[in-house]
Amino acid sequence: MSDSTSNREKKRVIRDGVRQLKSKPGWDPSARSNGTDPNRALRDLSQRERTDKAMDGASECEACLKARASSGDATAL
């Protein structure tokens, strides 16, 4: 674009270019951030399983039971 091109014209050209890119499959960044990434889902599942395992182990742990009783915090591990 030359220096004589108005800001309005520059914005229009950019907006048109963005619209053309978004119309192509796989080029819309907002469509990719919908949380359906399989790797992310796998990481989340793994984290939930680790958290559940830790919480289950804490319910059977004698030291955890004593810590809860002494602190009054039902979530103390």
Secondary structure, 3 states (H helix, E strand, C coil): CCCCCCHHHHHHHHHHHHHHHHHCCCCCHHHHCCCCCHHHHHHHHHHHHHHHHHHHHHHHCHHHHHHHHHHCCCCCC
